[in-house]
């Protein structure tokens, strides 16, 4: 297992990180407000200009109307809005990127100080979790750009226009108030579903990716057991489920945006209608028209409410994830999860006229009659290739073949046997995951896991590598260490039937005897069958 050594950090790099330029968020917020201000004034002045020209008509007033000043303001506000928008994007992205640099540098520099924070540092070897962390950093940093800044500008613009409406056409608020309340309630109702969807998409993709990686690592045994196609189907279904959830989320976002897109035009119509109803005509209607079309301009910003809400959700979820990374402590014991219901103990399993076959159904010749009893281990002995492993798979229910498998109370079909058996094959499957997950004992506490690892003489190796939450891959272990991890799984199993394929392979003789003695003592109340070349520990059954 590979330990994570402290990473060398040059002094000049640390100084450079400490002296990052001040974050330009103030300028970015100013430009965002300026862009909204210019956009509102551009629409309002344009409408006022068109209305004034229409009122001047071709009469004497047209001769004295000065077109130059309003036209100049229209051009000014158009240029100001364009410049402010581009400036906001450039400055805002620069601010977000500077925050990312500072945050990631601080975290990686802290991780380099192992072993004090080894509980977080080991996760650097976990590509899925590292990717999630980087996504969380991005969500936190870009939340200002994608959510906080647009939300602030929208609220300020809304407050200004509501105040102006209360002064010019207060009766319009009788319609606009319920409209804004309905939009707020609809958005609030949208948030919980969006949160669930986002977590479902992220979890589904992670599960599918991990399952696919595991399947690729076990390609040969999965094909040998004719389980490769089923595993790929499960992965494809997981990906399809995530994408279906993503599509549903996008449809709901589009519906929310479509609903809010009518808020601007509807507000403008309500204000003009209220002003007309109040008796405003001619030039008296121009200020109200200016206000109405300012609401129309604000409606453009309202169409981003769904993106703002999603950005805030991801920011909160990312903050929780980052807190878990930074607050993790090494060496802590976790409480034992509730264990699931285990099968009842068995005293005896009788094999009668069991026809020996290979995994592909090819007959191996002969039949087997055996009585397997709890407390009396049985060793299957014979030359390599004689079918010892295949017989274990038949007992485990992995291979269906003619014959009777019977307990004291019932005959067991393959599906029933699979629920009663722990089968440890000699080529241990090592998942790209933590040591804890590789022990296949989710119902066991840390103390039990360490007891099993110490029993198979693997405890010091795991402690040296960083503990139960150390990330491991197939290449992290030697063949002997992988074999001992396999035996630790058998130690932790609660199944009444334990089948082991060459449990002492890749171990030296003295170590193999010590570990096997401990394991058989541990499993003295179970039915134990193992294939071996050394029959000194159990009743031998020779297969040839």
N, C-alpha and C positions, 0 to 999 in steps of 0.2 A: 504494500500500500504506500502510496506516495504522500509524504507530509508536505505541508505548505511552508516553505521557508520564507523568512523575511525578504522582501524585495529591496534591492539597493535603490536609494533615492539620492540623486545628486543635490548638494546644498543649493546650487544655483537654481534648480528646478523649484525647490521649496520657496526660495526668495521670490521667484517669479510668480508663484501662485499667491503668496501673501500680498504682493503688490499689484494685484489685478486692478485695472482702472475702475473708478466708481461706476456702479450700474446706471445706465442712462434711462432708467424707467421714467423719471420725471419728464424728460423730454418726449418720450414715447407717449405718455399720457397727455401731455400738452398738445402734441400733434393730433392725437385721436380726437380730443375735444375740438380742436381747430377745424378738423375735417368735417365733423358733424355740424359745427356752427356755420361753416361756409356752405355746406349742403343745404341746411335749412334756409339760410338767407338767399341762396341762389334760387331755390324754388319759390320762395315767397316774393322776392323782388321781381322774378320773371313774371309771376302772376299779376303782381301789382302793375308792372309795366304794361302788360297786355291789356289789363282792365282799364288803365288810364288812357291808353291809346284808343281803345274802343269808345270810351266816354267822350274823348275829344272829337272823334269822328272827323268829318270834313268841314266842320263849322269854324267860326272865328277862333275857338279855343285851340284848334290845331295849329294856328299860325303862331301862337305864343308858347306852345308846349315845347319844353326843352328835352329832346330825345337823348342828348349826349350823356347826361349824368346817370340816368338809370341803366343805359346801355353799358356805360363804363363799369358800374357796380356789378352788373351781370357777368361781364368778362372777368372782373377782379375775383368775384366769389367762385367762378368756375375754375380759374387758375389756382386759387387758394385751396379749393377742395382737392383738386388733383395733386398738387404739390404736397399737401398735408397727408393725404392717403399714402402716397409713395414714401414720404418721409417716415410716417408711422410704421410702415412695414419694415423699412430698412433699420430704423433705430430699435424697434421692438424686437426683431429677430436677433439683432446684435446683443441686446440686453439679455434675451433668453439664452443665447449661446454662451455668453460670459457666465451666467449663473450655472449652466450645465458644467462648464469647465471647472468652476470652483467647487461645485458639489461633488462631482465624480473624483476630482483630485483629492479632496479631503477624505472621502471614503476609502479610496484605494491606498492612500498613505496610511490611514488608520489600520487597514487590514494588514499592511506590511509589518505592523508591530506585533505579529504573532509571537508567542501563543496567547497573549492576554485577551485577544478577541478571536481566538480560533473558532469559536462557535459560529461566527459570521464568515471568517476567512475560508473555511472549508467549502463554502458554497461557490467560491470562484471556479471550482471544478465542475459545477453543475450548470451546463449550458442553458437549460430551461430556466432555472432560477436566476442566473445571471442576466439572461435576456429580459426576464420579467423585471428585474431590478432596473436595468437601463430604461425600459419602457416607463417604469414608475418615476424615475428621475425626469424623463422627458415630459411626462404628464404634469408633474409638479412645476417644473420650470416654465413650460409653455402654457400653463393654466392662466398666468397673468395675461399672456398674449391672446389666448383663445377664449377666455371666460371673464376674468376680472376686469380687464380694460374695456371690452365691448359692453359689459354689464354696467360699469360705472358711467360711461358716456350715454348709454341708453337711459339710465335713471335720471341723470342730470338733465338731459334733453326733455324727458317726460315731465320732470318737475317744472321746468321753465314754461313749457307749453300749457300745462294744466293751470299754472298761475296766470298766464296770459289769457287763457280761455275764461277763467273765473272773473277777470276784469272786463273783457270785451263782450263775451256772450255766456253769462253764467248759466242760462237755462240749458245750454248744450251739455253741461256736466250731468244733468239728469239722465241723459242717454249714455254719455261716455263713461260715467262712473260704473254702472252695471256691466258695460262692455269690458272695461279693464279688469273688473273683478272676475268676470267669467273667464277671461284669458288667463289670469293668474291661477285660478282654481284648476283649469284644464292643464296648465303646465305643471302644477304641483301634483296632479294625479298621474301625469306622465312619468315623473321622476322615479318612483319605486320600480316600475316595470323596466325602465331603462337601466337601472342599477342591476337588477336581476339578469337582464339580457347580457350586459357587459361582462359580468362575472361568469355567466354560462359560456359565452364565447371564448373567454380566456381559458377557463378550466377545460372546456372541450378540446381546444387546440392543443393544450399541454398534454392532456391524456392521450390524444390521438398520436401526437409526435413521439411521446415516450413509448407507447405500445408498438408503433412502427419500428422504432429503434431497437426495442427488445426483440421483435420478430426477426429483424435482419440479423441480429446477433445470434439467434438460434435457428437460422435458416435450415441447416442440415437436419437437426433432430425434429423440427416441426414437419419437414417434408417426410421424414421417415415415419412419423406418427400420423401422417396424412391430416395434419392440423394447420398447414400453411394457408390454404385457401380460406378456412374459417377465420384465422387471425386477420388476414387482409380484409375480409368482409367487415369485421368488427372495427378495424381502423377506418375504413371508408365510411362506415355508418357514423362514426364519431365525427369525422370531418364534415360529412353532409349535414349532421345535426347542428354543428356550429355555424355552418354557412346559412342554413335555413333560419336560424335565430338571428344572424346578422341581417339577412334580407328582411325579416319581419321588423327588426329595429329600424332599418332605413325607411321602410314604408310608413312606420309611425312618425318618424322624424319629418318625412315629406308631408304627412297629413297635418302635423302641427305647424309647419312652415306655411302650408297652403291656407290654414285657418288664420294665422297671424298676418298673412300678406294682405288680407282685406281690411285689416284694422286701420291702416292709413287712409285709404280712399273712403271708408265708411265714416271715419272721424271727420274728414274734410267735408263730406256731404252733410253730416249732422250739424257742424258749425255753420255752414252756409245756410242750411235750412232754418236754424235757430235765429240767425241774423235777419233773414228775410221775414220770418214770422214776427220779429220784433219791430219791423217797419223800416229797416235800413234799405235805402235805395241810392243809386248813383254813387257819388264819391264817398258817401258814408259807408258804403259796403266794401270799399277798398282795403281798409285795415283788417276787416274780418276775413276777406279773401286772402290777404297775406298770411294770416294766422292759419286758415284752413289748409292752405298749400304747404305751410310749414309742418303741419301734422302729416301731410302726404309724404314729405321728405323723411320724417321720423319713421314712417312705416317701413322704409327700406332697412333700417336698423332692427326693427322688430322681427324681420324674417330670420335673423340670426339667433333667436331665443333658444331654439332647439340645440344649436351647437354650443351656446353658452351653458345651457343646463347639462349637456353631456360632458363638457369640459370640467364643470364643477364636480360632477359625480366622479369622474376619473381622478381628479385632483384629491378628493377625500379618500378614495380607495388607495391611491398611490401613497398618500401620507401614512396610512395604516401599514402598508407593506414596508415602507422605508423605516418606520418605527420598529417593526419586528426585526429588521436587519441590524439596526444600530443598537437595540437593547438586548440582543441575544447574549447569554453568558455561557461560557464553557463549563463543563463539569457538573451541570445541574441535573438533578434527577427529576424525571417527569412522572406524574401520577399514572398508575396503571389503568388503562382504559378498561371498560367493562368487557369481559370475555363473552363470546358468543356461546350458544349451547353446543356442547360436544356430544358425540355419540356415546351411548352407554358402553361399559366395558364388555369384552367378549372373553369367554373362557376357552372356546374351542372353535376351530374352523376345519371342516372336513372336505377334502378334495377327492372326488370319486370319478374315475374314468374320464379324467380331463385329457383331452387330446392336445398334444403339444403342436403349436403352430408358430410361425414367424409373424412379425408385425404386418407383412403384406398378405397374410393368409396362407402362405406356403407351408405345407405339413413338414414337421421335423421328425416325425416317426415316433410311434409308441404313445402310451398314455401314462398318466400319473395318478397314483392313489396316495394321499397323504393325510395325516391327522396333525394339525398344528394347534399347540396348546399354549396358553398364557403361562409365562414363567419358565418355559422350556424352549430356548432359541433353537431354530433349525438352520443349518448351514447347507446351502446347495453347492456341491462341489463337482468339478469336471473340467475338462480342457476348454480353452478359449474357443468360442464358436459353437459350443454344444447346445446352447439355448437356455442358459441360466437366466439371463436378463429377460428373455421372452417369457419364461415361466413366471417371473416376478410381475411382469406386465399383465399376464393373464390373471394372476391372483388379484392384482390391483384393479382389474376391470378395464384396462386400456386396450386389451385385445380380447375380442369375443371369439370363443371356440366351444365346440361341443364338450360337455362335461357338467358335473354337478358341484356347486360350491354351497355348502350347507352349514348353518350354525345349529345350535340345539333347538331353535324354535322355527327356523324358516330357511328356505333356499334363496340364495342371493344371486340376482342377475348382475351384469356388469355395472349398471348405473348405481345399484345399491352398494356394490363393493367399493366404488369410487368414493362414496361418502364415508367409508370406514377406514380408509387406508392412507397412510403416509408412505409415498414411494420416493426414495432418495437414489437417483441414478448416479453412477460413478463419475460422469462428467457433469459437475455441478454447474447449474445455470447462474451466472453472475449478472445481475442487472446493473445498468448504469444508474445507480441510485445510492442512497445512504446504506451504511452497515445495518442500521435498524430495519430498513425496508427489506434488505436482503436476507434477514433472518426469518421472514415469512411468519411472524408471530405478533400480529397487531394487538392481541389481547394481553400481552405480557408487559410487565413493568420493567424498568431499567435493571433492577436488582436481579431479576430472573434472566434477563438477557446476558448480563455479565457473568452470572453463574454458568450459563451454557458455554459461553466463550472461554471461560477459565477451564471448564471441564475438558474441552477439546484442545487446550493449550494454545489458544489464539488470543486470549485476553491481553497479554502484554503488547502484542503486535497492534491491536486495535487502539489501546491506550496511547501508544507511541504515535500512532497516526492521527489522533485527534478525537477519538471517542466514537460513540454510537452514531453520531450525526456526520461522521466523515464520509465524504463522497468517494465512491469506488467504482471501478470499471473492471472488465475482464482482465485487463493487463495489470491491474493493481496487485493481484495475488499470484503466487506461484501455484503449481498444480497441487502441492501438498497443503498449502493454505486454503485453496478452494475446496479441497476434500474435507478439511476440518470444519470449514464453514457449513458444508453439507451435513456433517454429523451434528453440528450445533442445531441445525434445523430439526433433525430427528429428535434431539434432546428436548426441544421446546414443543414438539408436536403433542397434541392431546388425543390423537387417533388411537383406537384400540388395536389396530394392526399396523406394524411398522416394517416396511420392506426396504432393504438396503442392498445396493448393487456394488460389490467390491468396496466395502467401507474402509478397508485399510490400504487401498491402492495409493501410491505416491508417498506413503509414510514409511519411515524406517521401522524395523521390527519391534524394537523396544517401545517406541512411542505408540505404534499401532496397538500393541497389547495393553498399554496403560489406558489409552482412550477407549478402546473397545470394552475393556473391563468396566470402566465407569459407566459407559453408555448402557451396557446390558444390565448393570445393577439398577440404573435409573428406570429402565423399561421392564423391570422384572414382573410387573403386573400386566404386560401386554403380550400379544402374539408377535413374535419377532422372527423374520426370515431374512437371511442375507446370503448373497452369492460370494464365494470366497475360494481361495486356493489353500487356506489354512483352516482346518476344521477343529482346532483345539478348544474352541469356546462353546461348541454347540453340538447337537445331535446331527451327524452328517447324513445327507441324502445325495447319493452320487448320480449324476446325470451324464449320459454319454450317447 
